[in-house]
Amino acid sequence: MLTYNAPLSDIRFVLTHLIGMEKLAALPGYDSINDELAFAVLDEAARLAREVFAPLNQTGDKQGARFFNNVVTTPTGFKEAYRAHVDGGWNGLAIESELGGQGLPWTIAMTVQELWQSANMALALCTLLNQGAIELLAAHGSEALKTKYLPKMVTGDWTGTMNITEPQAGSDVGAVRCKAERAGDHFLITGQKIFISYGDHDMADNIIHFVLARLPDAPEGTRGLSLFLVPKLMVKDDGSLGEPNDVRVVSIEHKLGQHAGPTCIMAFGDKEGAIGYLVGEENGGIAGMFTMMNNARIGVGVQGLALMERSYQLARNYAKMRVQSRDVAKPKEPPVLIIKHPDVRRMLMTMRSQTEAARALALMCAFAIDTSKRETDAAQKRAATERVDLLTPVIKAWFTDLSNEVASLGVQVFGGMGYVEESGAAQHMRDARVLSIYEGANGIHANDLVFRKLARDNGTAFRVMIAEVDAFLAELKKQSGEAFASMYKNLSLSLVKLLETGIWIIQQAKADPSKAAAGAAPFLRLTGNTLGGFYLIQSAYLAQKDLTAGTGDANYLTAKIATARFYAEHILPQNIGLSATVVEGSTATLGMPETAF
């Protein structure tokens, strides 16, 4: 029941039909990319996920990470599984070849991350942090730092962490107090950081911490933060490991979920001070850290997608084997499999349709990332960058909110057994809960969408996205059949509501920011619902073309159309209410006196 099988059919369809591998191969440096290469990578990644990562998911959750005698130990098998990941060259999949990586597109790397996160999120989180740390150092580090640290980070022999949060500085990053003082060619770091994922562990030879700290006389707030590379073990000039740095783990957290992944409280500089090296400019640390943060925000969104898929698979498998109650249409016959009950089918279709909509949006964003990095035409490069900026808060917040809802539905499909740990459904629900909290609570991302991604440029990238959906609707309208008529009607209504509400949001962001902020979260959901529906319905449109031509797997293609129709009729109509909540609901949100709460 706890087996995991990668959704390769859906991933391949999105890559070949919605994106088009020829478009990926047309980007500079990707001319060798084709179906054969991409599918070979996916097949091997699926094998690693299924055979190596997934079997450790439930056992790792039960055993948990341990902290004893100042040493953090991961669950049995984790070290070997991570080693298999390193030995397979997976850590450098999307890293440029000149840095020692494989140089494959992020479009492929993101699909691989989904597979690993589905198979074992607590373990795969370490790989997610690594890719962000590598991107940070490659973009902002000096040549000396890159030469010394990147090779082992790219292979995965050394792992990376993000050290931002402090007891008094959570979402308010500007409140960071960790100190840095110059000491010759390096700095001495003192202070404490909390909630540091994989801050210490036994899976790698060294851990490279990226730490935000404040120099003496630095300005207040985020403008006064600098970024430092602080190794766990010092690295000699010849690349070999030296003495331990003045860095230690105070304790690890006892958490609701993701028990196997250590979340550490870190102390820097208990003695003389932890040795750190400046990354980027003094007082320019937040810009450097945002490179890793933006990578991680999309990555956490993919974690949400991954848990949705895993929860759906588990619930679907259970529904196809559990016999309970009679068919409502045949009350005199024996009890049936619960998948025959309409409400169970409603839950499964809700889980499946939202998962496929999220996957399509994620991979379209990944293609935009590749375009922003590789495209040589300035206008196309800028447009792709703006698209990624627009979609980043949506992917992080919408996906992770959905992961909580979908995992909860998974428990509901199981009924009482879902509430029992043995089934595995409860673990997915527990693991999902933190996704909407870490890497920026989702309310922050809703504000980011409203105030930075829309209001800042009067919704330029937003309007371009609207125009794309509108152009597709003109083609969709020509499609015959009841299913496509329903998709057209509901996507058209959603697009109207999204545009109207987006215009209102832009106006209020300038005229009355409190009203815009009060409606930010439902507006983000409205945006995600619509864009996810757009790509899912576009997939159904392309599936119908294959069916008409007699190509492809007819069962899969028929299911894709049915899934998109369900989404159109069950998810998209919610957008009418979400629009009303945004535009009309702010007064009620803001009106109650604080003393009345």
C-alpha positions as CSV (number, residue, x, y, z in Angstrom):
1,M,0.0,0.0,0.0
2,L,2.9,2.4,0.7
3,T,4.6,1.9,-2.7
4,Y,5.3,5.0,-4.8
5,N,5.2,5.0,-8.6
6,A,6.3,8.2,-10.4
7,P,3.6,9.8,-12.5
8,L,5.7,9.5,-15.6
9,S,2.9,9.5,-18.1
10,D,1.6,12.9,-17.0
11,I,5.1,14.4,-16.7
12,R,6.0,13.2,-20.2
13,F,2.7,14.6,-21.6
14,V,3.4,18.0,-20.1
15,L,7.0,18.0,-21.4
16,T,6.1,16.9,-24.9
17,H,2.7,18.5,-25.5
18,L,2.3,21.6,-23.2
19,I,5.9,22.7,-23.3
20,G,7.4,20.9,-26.4
21,M,10.8,19.5,-26.1
22,E,11.8,21.2,-29.3
23,K,11.2,24.6,-27.6
24,L,13.5,23.5,-24.8
25,A,16.2,22.3,-27.2
26,A,16.0,25.6,-29.1
27,L,17.4,27.5,-26.1
28,P,21.1,28.2,-26.3
29,G,23.2,25.3,-24.8
30,Y,20.3,22.9,-24.8
31,D,20.6,21.6,-28.4
32,S,21.3,18.1,-27.2
33,I,18.0,17.9,-25.2
34,N,15.4,15.5,-26.7
35,D,12.7,13.1,-25.7
36,E,15.1,10.2,-25.4
37,L,17.5,11.9,-23.1
38,A,14.8,13.5,-20.9
39,F,12.9,10.2,-20.5
40,A,16.0,8.2,-19.8
41,V,16.8,10.7,-16.9
42,L,13.2,10.5,-15.6
43,D,13.2,6.7,-15.8
44,E,16.4,6.5,-13.7
45,A,15.2,9.1,-11.3
46,A,12.0,7.2,-10.8
47,R,13.9,4.1,-10.1
48,L,16.0,5.9,-7.4
49,A,12.8,7.3,-5.9
50,R,10.9,4.0,-5.9
51,E,13.7,1.7,-4.8
52,V,15.9,3.8,-2.6
53,F,14.1,6.9,-1.2
54,A,10.5,5.6,-0.8
55,P,11.2,2.5,1.3
56,L,12.8,4.8,4.0
57,N,9.9,7.3,4.2
58,Q,7.8,5.7,6.8
59,T,10.6,4.0,8.7
60,G,12.5,7.3,8.8
61,D,9.4,9.1,10.1
62,K,9.0,6.6,13.0
63,Q,12.7,6.6,13.9
64,G,13.3,10.3,13.4
65,A,16.5,12.3,13.4
66,R,18.4,12.0,16.7
67,F,20.7,14.3,18.7
68,F,23.0,12.7,21.2
69,N,26.4,13.8,22.6
70,N,26.3,16.9,20.3
71,V,26.0,14.7,17.2
72,V,23.0,14.6,14.8
73,T,22.2,11.3,13.3
74,T,19.7,10.6,10.5
75,P,17.5,7.5,10.5
76,T,18.8,4.1,9.4
77,G,19.4,4.0,5.6
78,F,19.4,7.8,5.0
79,K,23.2,8.1,4.7
80,E,23.3,5.3,2.2
81,A,20.4,6.6,0.2
82,Y,22.0,10.1,0.1
83,R,25.2,8.5,-1.0
84,A,23.4,6.8,-3.9
85,H,22.1,10.2,-4.9
86,V,25.6,11.7,-4.9
87,D,27.2,8.7,-6.7
88,G,24.6,9.0,-9.4
89,G,25.6,12.6,-10.1
90,W,22.0,13.8,-9.3
91,N,23.1,16.7,-7.1
92,G,24.5,18.7,-10.1
93,L,21.7,17.8,-12.5
94,A,20.8,21.4,-13.5
95,I,24.1,23.0,-12.5
96,E,26.1,24.4,-15.4
97,S,28.8,22.1,-16.8
98,E,31.5,24.6,-16.3
99,L,30.8,24.3,-12.6
100,G,31.0,20.6,-12.7
101,G,27.3,19.9,-13.1
102,Q,25.3,18.0,-15.7
103,G,24.0,21.2,-17.3
104,L,20.5,19.9,-17.9
105,P,17.4,22.2,-18.0
106,W,15.6,23.2,-14.8
107,T,12.5,21.9,-16.6
108,I,13.9,18.4,-16.2
109,A,15.4,19.0,-12.8
110,M,12.1,20.2,-11.4
111,T,10.4,17.0,-12.5
112,V,13.1,15.0,-10.8
113,Q,12.7,17.0,-7.6
114,E,9.0,16.2,-7.6
115,L,9.8,12.4,-7.7
116,W,12.3,12.5,-4.9
117,Q,10.1,14.8,-2.7
118,S,7.1,12.4,-3.2
119,A,9.2,9.4,-2.4
120,N,10.8,10.8,0.8
121,M,10.4,14.5,1.6
122,A,12.4,14.5,4.8
123,L,15.4,13.1,2.9
124,A,14.9,15.0,-0.3
125,L,14.7,18.3,1.5
126,C,18.5,18.2,1.8
127,T,18.9,17.9,-1.9
128,L,16.6,20.9,-2.4
129,L,18.7,23.1,-0.1
130,N,21.9,22.0,-1.9
131,Q,20.7,23.3,-5.3
132,G,19.8,26.7,-3.8
133,A,23.1,27.0,-2.0
134,I,25.0,26.2,-5.1
135,E,23.1,28.8,-7.1
136,L,23.7,31.4,-4.4
137,L,27.5,30.8,-4.3
138,A,27.8,30.6,-8.1
139,A,26.0,33.9,-8.5
140,H,27.5,36.0,-5.7
141,G,30.7,34.3,-4.4
142,S,34.2,35.5,-5.2
143,E,36.3,33.4,-7.5
144,A,38.3,32.2,-4.6
145,L,35.3,31.0,-2.7
146,K,33.8,29.3,-5.7
147,T,37.0,27.5,-6.5
148,K,37.4,26.3,-3.0
149,Y,33.8,25.3,-2.2
150,L,31.7,24.8,-5.3
151,P,33.2,21.5,-6.6
152,K,32.3,19.5,-3.5
153,M,29.0,21.2,-3.2
154,V,28.1,20.5,-6.8
155,T,28.8,16.8,-6.3
156,G,26.9,16.8,-3.0
157,D,29.8,15.6,-0.9
158,W,29.2,18.8,1.0
159,T,25.8,20.2,1.7
160,G,24.5,23.7,2.1
161,T,22.1,25.5,4.5
162,M,20.3,28.7,4.8
163,N,20.7,30.5,8.1
164,I,18.2,33.4,8.4
165,T,15.7,33.0,11.2
166,E,16.5,34.0,14.8
167,P,14.2,33.9,17.9
168,Q,13.2,37.5,17.4
169,A,13.5,37.5,13.6
170,G,11.1,35.2,11.8
171,S,9.2,36.8,8.9
172,D,10.8,40.1,9.9
173,V,14.2,39.4,8.5
174,G,15.3,42.9,9.2
175,A,15.3,42.1,12.9
176,V,18.3,39.8,12.6
177,R,20.9,40.5,15.3
178,C,23.6,37.9,14.5
179,K,27.0,39.8,14.5
180,A,30.0,39.8,12.2
181,E,33.3,41.5,12.8
182,R,36.2,41.7,10.4
183,A,39.4,39.8,11.4
184,G,41.9,40.1,8.7
185,D,40.8,38.2,5.5
186,H,37.7,36.8,7.2
187,F,35.0,37.7,9.7
188,L,34.0,36.3,13.1
189,I,30.4,35.4,13.4
190,T,28.5,35.3,16.7
191,G,24.8,34.6,17.4
192,Q,22.1,32.1,17.2
193,K,20.0,30.8,14.3
194,I,16.9,28.7,14.7
195,F,14.8,26.4,12.4
196,I,17.9,25.5,10.3
197,S,16.9,22.5,8.1
198,Y,19.8,20.0,7.9
199,G,21.9,22.4,10.0
200,D,23.8,19.3,11.0
201,H,23.7,15.6,9.9
202,D,25.8,12.6,9.2
203,M,25.2,12.2,5.4
204,A,27.9,14.5,4.1
205,D,31.6,15.2,4.8
206,N,31.1,19.0,5.4
207,I,28.2,21.4,5.8
208,I,28.5,24.9,4.3
209,H,26.3,27.4,6.1
210,F,25.2,30.7,4.5
211,V,24.5,33.1,7.3
212,L,22.9,36.5,7.4
213,A,24.6,38.7,10.0
214,R,25.1,42.4,10.8
215,L,28.4,44.3,10.7
216,P,29.2,46.9,13.3
217,D,27.6,50.3,12.5
218,A,25.5,48.6,9.7
219,P,22.1,50.3,8.9
220,E,19.0,49.0,10.6
221,G,16.7,46.6,8.8
222,T,17.5,44.4,5.8
223,R,19.7,47.1,4.3
224,G,22.3,46.4,7.0
225,L,22.6,42.6,6.5
226,S,25.6,40.9,5.0
227,L,25.9,37.3,3.9
228,F,28.7,35.0,5.0
229,L,29.9,31.5,4.1
230,V,30.6,29.6,7.3
231,P,31.9,26.0,7.0
232,K,31.3,23.4,9.6
233,L,34.8,22.1,9.1
234,M,37.5,24.5,7.9
235,V,38.8,23.8,4.4
236,K,42.6,23.9,3.8
237,D,44.1,25.5,0.7
238,D,44.5,22.1,-0.9
239,G,40.8,21.3,-0.5
240,S,41.2,18.9,2.4
241,L,39.2,19.2,5.6
242,G,40.7,20.8,8.7
243,E,39.6,21.7,12.2
244,P,36.0,22.2,13.3
245,N,34.8,25.8,13.0
246,D,33.3,27.5,16.0
247,V,29.8,26.3,15.1
248,R,27.7,23.9,17.1
249,V,24.2,22.4,17.3
250,V,22.3,23.4,20.4
251,S,19.4,21.0,19.9
252,I,17.1,19.7,17.2
253,E,13.4,20.4,17.2
254,H,10.6,17.9,17.9
255,K,8.2,18.5,15.1
256,L,4.7,17.7,13.9
257,G,6.0,16.2,10.7
258,Q,9.1,15.6,8.7
259,H,10.6,13.8,11.7
260,A,13.5,12.3,9.8
261,G,14.9,15.7,8.6
262,P,16.9,17.4,11.4
263,T,15.8,21.0,12.1
264,C,18.5,22.6,14.2
265,I,19.1,25.4,16.6
266,M,22.6,26.6,15.7
267,A,25.1,28.6,17.8
268,F,27.8,30.5,16.0
269,G,30.8,31.8,17.9
270,D,30.6,30.3,21.4
271,K,34.4,30.6,21.7
272,E,36.4,33.0,19.6
273,G,33.8,33.4,16.9
274,A,32.9,31.3,13.9
275,I,35.1,32.0,10.9
276,G,33.1,33.3,7.9
277,Y,33.8,34.7,4.5
278,L,31.8,37.6,2.9
279,V,29.6,36.6,0.0
280,G,28.9,39.6,-2.2
281,E,29.1,43.1,-0.9
282,E,28.9,44.4,2.7
283,N,25.3,45.2,3.6
284,G,24.2,43.5,0.4
285,G,23.4,40.1,2.0
286,I,19.7,40.1,1.4
287,A,20.1,40.3,-2.3
288,G,22.4,37.3,-2.3
289,M,20.2,35.3,0.0
290,F,17.2,36.0,-2.2
291,T,18.9,33.9,-4.9
292,M,18.7,30.9,-2.6
293,M,15.3,31.9,-1.2
294,N,13.7,32.2,-4.6
295,N,15.1,28.9,-5.6
296,A,13.8,27.4,-2.4
297,R,10.4,29.0,-2.7
298,I,9.7,27.3,-6.0
299,G,11.3,24.1,-4.5
300,V,8.9,24.2,-1.6
301,G,6.0,24.6,-4.0
302,V,7.2,21.5,-5.7
303,Q,7.3,19.8,-2.3
304,G,3.6,20.6,-2.1
305,L,3.0,19.2,-5.5
306,A,4.9,16.1,-4.5
307,L,2.8,15.4,-1.4
308,M,-0.4,16.0,-3.4
309,E,0.7,13.2,-5.8
310,R,1.8,10.9,-3.0
311,S,-1.4,11.4,-1.1
312,Y,-3.5,10.9,-4.2
313,Q,-1.7,7.6,-5.1
314,L,-2.2,6.3,-1.6
315,A,-5.9,7.2,-1.4
316,R,-6.6,5.9,-4.9
317,N,-5.0,2.6,-4.2
318,Y,-6.9,2.2,-1.0
319,A,-10.2,3.1,-2.6
320,K,-9.7,0.4,-5.2
321,M,-9.2,-2.3,-2.6
322,R,-11.4,-1.3,0.3
323,V,-14.9,-2.9,0.3
324,Q,-17.5,-0.9,2.3
325,S,-21.2,-0.3,2.0
326,R,-23.6,-0.9,-0.9
327,D,-23.7,1.0,-4.1
328,V,-26.3,3.7,-3.7
329,A,-27.8,2.8,-7.1
330,K,-27.9,-0.9,-6.2
331,P,-28.9,-1.1,-2.5
332,K,-29.9,-4.8,-2.6
333,E,-26.5,-6.0,-3.9
334,P,-23.4,-6.8,-1.8
335,P,-21.0,-4.1,-0.6
336,V,-18.7,-2.6,-3.2
337,L,-15.3,-1.0,-3.4
338,I,-15.4,2.5,-2.0
339,I,-14.2,3.9,-5.3
340,K,-17.7,3.3,-6.6
341,H,-19.2,5.7,-4.1
342,P,-19.9,9.2,-5.6
343,D,-18.4,11.1,-2.7
344,V,-15.2,9.1,-2.7
345,R,-14.9,9.7,-6.4
346,R,-15.5,13.4,-5.8
347,M,-12.6,13.5,-3.3
348,L,-10.3,11.5,-5.5
349,M,-11.1,13.7,-8.5
350,T,-10.5,16.8,-6.5
351,M,-7.1,15.5,-5.4
352,R,-6.1,14.4,-8.9
353,S,-7.3,17.4,-10.8
354,Q,-5.6,19.9,-8.5
355,T,-2.4,17.8,-8.6
356,E,-2.3,17.8,-12.4
357,A,-3.1,21.5,-12.6
358,A,-0.3,22.3,-10.2
359,R,2.2,20.1,-12.1
360,A,1.4,21.8,-15.4
361,L,1.9,25.2,-13.9
362,A,5.1,24.2,-12.2
363,L,6.7,22.9,-15.4
364,M,5.6,25.9,-17.4
365,C,7.3,28.0,-14.7
366,A,10.4,25.8,-15.0
367,F,10.5,26.4,-18.7
368,A,10.3,30.1,-18.1
369,I,13.3,29.8,-15.7
370,D,15.3,28.1,-18.4
371,T,14.3,30.8,-20.9
372,S,15.3,33.5,-18.4
373,K,18.7,31.9,-18.0
374,R,19.4,30.9,-21.6
375,E,17.6,33.1,-24.0
376,T,19.8,35.7,-25.8
377,D,17.0,37.9,-27.1
378,A,16.7,40.7,-24.5
379,A,13.0,41.1,-24.7
380,Q,12.2,37.4,-24.5
381,K,14.7,37.0,-21.6
382,R,13.0,39.9,-19.7
383,A,9.5,38.6,-20.3
384,A,10.5,35.1,-19.0
385,T,12.1,36.7,-15.9
386,E,8.9,38.6,-15.2
387,R,6.9,35.5,-15.7
388,V,9.0,33.6,-13.1
389,D,8.7,36.5,-10.7
390,L,4.9,36.5,-11.1
391,L,4.5,32.8,-10.7
392,T,7.0,32.3,-7.8
393,P,4.6,33.4,-4.9
394,V,1.7,31.5,-6.6
395,I,3.6,28.3,-6.8
396,K,4.9,28.5,-3.3
397,A,1.6,29.5,-1.6
398,W,-1.0,27.9,-3.8
399,F,0.7,24.6,-4.1
400,T,1.4,24.3,-0.4
401,D,-2.1,25.3,0.7
402,L,-3.4,22.7,-1.7
403,S,-1.0,20.1,-0.3
404,N,-2.6,20.5,3.1
405,E,-6.1,20.2,1.7
406,V,-5.3,17.3,-0.6
407,A,-3.4,15.4,2.2
408,S,-6.4,16.0,4.4
409,L,-8.7,14.6,1.7
410,G,-6.4,11.6,1.5
411,V,-7.0,10.9,5.2
412,Q,-10.7,11.3,4.6
413,V,-10.8,8.7,1.9
414,F,-9.2,6.2,4.3
415,G,-11.8,7.0,6.9
416,G,-10.8,5.8,10.4
417,M,-7.7,4.1,9.0
418,G,-6.4,7.4,7.7
419,Y,-6.2,8.6,11.3
420,V,-4.0,5.6,12.1
421,E,-0.3,6.0,11.4
422,E,0.0,2.5,9.9
423,S,-1.8,3.6,6.7
424,G,0.7,6.3,5.9
425,A,-1.9,8.9,5.1
426,A,-1.5,10.7,8.4
427,Q,2.3,11.2,7.8
428,H,1.6,13.0,4.5
429,M,-0.8,15.3,6.3
430,R,1.7,16.0,9.0
431,D,4.6,16.5,6.6
432,A,2.5,18.9,4.5
433,R,1.7,21.3,7.3
434,V,5.0,23.1,7.5
435,L,5.1,23.8,3.8
436,S,2.8,26.8,4.0
437,I,4.9,28.1,6.9
438,Y,8.6,27.7,6.1
439,E,10.4,29.6,3.3
440,G,8.0,32.5,4.1
441,A,4.5,32.1,5.5
442,N,1.9,32.0,2.7
443,G,0.4,35.3,3.7
444,I,3.8,37.0,3.0
445,H,3.7,35.5,-0.5
446,A,0.2,36.7,-1.1
447,N,1.4,40.2,-0.2
448,D,4.4,39.7,-2.5
449,L,2.1,38.9,-5.4
450,V,-0.1,42.0,-4.7
451,F,2.4,44.7,-3.8
452,R,5.5,43.6,-5.7
453,K,4.4,41.6,-8.6
454,L,1.2,43.5,-9.6
455,A,1.2,47.0,-8.1
456,R,4.8,47.7,-8.7
457,D,4.6,47.7,-12.5
458,N,0.8,48.2,-12.8
459,G,0.4,44.5,-13.5
460,T,2.4,44.3,-16.7
461,A,3.4,40.6,-16.5
462,F,-0.1,39.8,-15.1
463,R,-1.7,41.3,-18.1
464,V,0.5,39.4,-20.5
465,M,-0.5,36.2,-18.7
466,I,-4.2,37.2,-19.0
467,A,-3.7,37.8,-22.8
468,E,-2.3,34.3,-23.2
469,V,-5.3,32.7,-21.6
470,D,-7.6,34.8,-23.6
471,A,-5.9,33.8,-26.9
472,F,-6.3,30.1,-25.9
473,L,-10.0,30.6,-25.1
474,A,-10.5,31.7,-28.8
475,E,-9.2,28.3,-29.9
476,L,-11.0,26.4,-27.1
477,K,-14.3,27.9,-28.2
478,K,-13.9,26.1,-31.6
479,Q,-13.7,22.7,-29.9
480,S,-16.9,20.6,-30.1
481,G,-18.5,18.5,-27.4
482,E,-20.1,19.1,-24.0
483,A,-16.9,18.6,-22.0
484,F,-15.1,21.4,-23.9
485,A,-18.1,23.7,-23.9
486,S,-18.1,23.4,-20.1
487,M,-14.4,24.1,-19.9
488,Y,-14.7,27.1,-22.1
489,K,-17.6,28.6,-20.1
490,N,-15.9,28.2,-16.7
491,L,-12.4,29.2,-17.7
492,S,-13.9,32.3,-19.5
493,L,-15.8,33.3,-16.3
494,S,-12.7,32.8,-14.2
495,L,-10.5,34.9,-16.5
496,V,-13.0,37.8,-16.3
497,K,-13.1,37.6,-12.5
498,L,-9.3,37.4,-12.3
499,L,-8.8,40.4,-14.5
500,E,-11.5,42.5,-12.7
501,T,-10.2,41.5,-9.3
502,G,-6.6,42.1,-10.4
503,I,-7.4,45.6,-11.5
504,W,-9.2,46.3,-8.2
505,I,-6.2,44.9,-6.3
506,I,-3.7,47.2,-8.2
507,Q,-5.9,50.2,-7.5
508,Q,-6.3,49.4,-3.7
509,A,-2.6,48.6,-3.3
510,K,-2.0,52.3,-4.0
511,A,-5.1,53.9,-2.6
512,D,-5.8,51.7,0.5
513,P,-3.0,49.1,1.1
514,S,-4.8,47.5,4.1
515,K,-7.7,46.6,1.8
516,A,-5.4,45.1,-0.7
517,A,-3.6,43.1,2.0
518,A,-6.9,41.9,3.4
519,G,-7.7,40.4,0.0
520,A,-4.3,39.2,-0.9
521,A,-4.6,35.5,0.1
522,P,-8.0,34.9,-1.7
523,F,-6.6,36.8,-4.7
524,L,-3.6,34.5,-4.8
525,R,-5.9,31.5,-4.7
526,L,-8.0,33.0,-7.5
527,T,-4.8,33.4,-9.5
528,G,-3.6,29.9,-8.9
529,N,-7.0,28.3,-9.6
530,T,-7.3,30.2,-12.9
531,L,-3.7,29.6,-14.2
532,G,-3.7,26.0,-13.1
533,G,-7.0,25.5,-14.8
534,F,-5.7,27.2,-18.0
535,Y,-2.8,24.8,-18.3
536,L,-4.9,21.7,-17.3
537,I,-7.6,22.6,-19.9
538,Q,-4.9,23.3,-22.5
539,S,-3.6,19.8,-21.8
540,A,-7.1,18.4,-22.3
541,Y,-7.3,20.3,-25.6
542,L,-4.0,18.8,-26.7
543,A,-5.1,15.3,-25.5
544,Q,-8.2,15.5,-27.7
545,K,-6.0,16.3,-30.7
546,D,-4.1,13.0,-30.0
547,L,-7.3,11.1,-29.6
548,T,-8.7,12.4,-32.9
549,A,-5.4,11.5,-34.6
550,G,-5.4,8.1,-33.0
551,T,-2.0,8.6,-31.4
552,G,-1.0,8.1,-27.7
553,D,-2.5,6.1,-24.9
554,A,-6.3,6.4,-25.3
555,N,-6.9,5.6,-21.6
556,Y,-4.6,8.3,-20.4
557,L,-5.9,10.9,-22.9
558,T,-9.5,10.2,-22.0
559,A,-8.7,10.5,-18.3
560,K,-6.9,13.8,-18.9
561,I,-10.0,15.3,-20.6
562,A,-12.3,14.0,-17.8
563,T,-9.9,15.4,-15.1
564,A,-9.9,18.8,-16.8
565,R,-13.7,18.8,-17.0
566,F,-14.0,18.0,-13.3
567,Y,-11.6,20.9,-12.5
568,A,-13.6,23.3,-14.7
569,E,-16.9,22.3,-13.1
570,H,-15.7,21.9,-9.4
571,I,-12.7,24.2,-8.9
572,L,-13.1,27.1,-11.3
573,P,-16.6,28.1,-10.1
574,Q,-15.0,28.8,-6.7
575,N,-13.4,31.8,-8.4
576,I,-16.6,33.8,-8.4
577,G,-16.8,33.6,-4.7
578,L,-13.1,34.3,-4.3
579,S,-13.5,37.5,-6.3
580,A,-16.3,38.6,-4.1
581,T,-14.3,37.9,-1.0
582,V,-11.4,40.0,-2.3
583,V,-13.5,43.0,-3.4
584,E,-16.2,43.0,-0.8
585,G,-14.7,41.3,2.2
586,S,-12.0,43.6,3.4
587,T,-14.3,45.8,5.5
588,A,-15.4,42.8,7.6
589,T,-11.8,41.6,7.9
590,L,-10.6,45.0,9.1
591,G,-13.7,46.2,10.9
592,M,-13.6,44.4,14.2
593,P,-11.9,46.3,17.1
594,E,-8.8,44.5,18.4
595,T,-10.3,44.4,21.9
596,A,-13.2,42.3,20.5
597,F,-11.1,39.4,19.4
